[in-house]
């Protein structure tokens, strides 16, 4: 038995062959953890930048760590946020 699902805000259809009617308790938690792990692993090393009020997504390639130097000085706020002090960071 197959099932036709309407996905992506009603603009696409998907036919599913395996139908599991048990969506309660531990079975659903196991499915959810497997699905989450597969999504995270498939999107590894991809960086997304959103723009235009969050309506446009751009995927960056080669998104490894950016090497930056550590800051040597920083400002902290004092007296209920009315004053700033410059401190040295070792």
C-alpha positions in Angstrom: 0.0 0.0 0.0 1.4 3.4 -0.9 0.5 6.9 0.3 0.5 10.2 -1.5 1.9 13.0 0.7 1.5 16.7 -0.1 4.7 18.6 0.9 6.5 21.9 0.5 3.6 24.2 1.3 1.3 22.2 -1.0 3.4 22.7 -4.1 4.8 19.1 -4.4 3.7 15.5 -4.0 5.6 12.5 -2.7 4.6 8.9 -2.8 5.6 6.8 0.2 5.6 3.0 0.0 6.6 2.1 3.6 3.8 3.3 5.9 4.3 3.0 9.7 1.2 3.6 11.7 3.0 3.6 15.1 4.0 7.2 15.8 4.0 7.2 19.5 6.5 7.0 22.3 9.9 5.4 21.8 9.4 4.5 18.1 8.9 8.1 17.2 11.8 9.2 19.3 14.1 6.7 17.5 12.8 7.8 14.1 13.3 11.5 15.1 16.9 10.9 16.3 17.8 8.9 13.1 16.3 11.7 10.9 18.1 14.4 12.8 21.4 12.7 12.6 21.1 12.1 8.8 20.1 15.7 8.2 23.0 17.0 10.3 25.6 14.7 8.6 24.3 15.6 5.1 24.7 19.3 5.7 28.2 19.1 7.2 30.6 21.9 6.1 27.9 24.0 4.5 27.4 27.6 5.7 24.2 29.4 5.0 23.9 33.1 4.8 20.4 34.6 4.8 19.6 38.0 3.4 16.7 40.2 2.3 14.8 39.8 5.6 15.5 36.0 5.7 13.9 35.3 2.3 17.1 34.6 0.4 19.6 31.8 1.3 23.1 31.6 -0.1 25.2 28.5 0.5 29.0 29.1 0.9 31.5 26.5 -0.2 34.8 25.8 1.5 33.4 26.9 4.9 36.2 25.7 7.0 37.3 27.6 10.1 38.5 31.1 9.5 41.8 31.9 11.2 41.6 35.1 13.2 43.9 36.5 15.8 42.6 36.8 19.3 41.7 40.2 20.5 44.2 41.8 22.9 41.9 44.4 24.4 38.1 44.6 25.0 35.6 47.0 26.5 33.5 46.1 29.5 30.5 48.1 30.8 30.3 49.2 34.4 28.0 51.2 36.6 24.7 49.8 35.2 25.9 50.1 31.6 26.6 53.9 31.7 30.4 53.7 31.5 32.9 51.6 29.5 36.4 50.5 30.5 39.1 49.2 28.2 40.8 46.1 29.6 43.8 44.0 28.4 43.2 40.3 27.7 46.2 38.0 28.3 
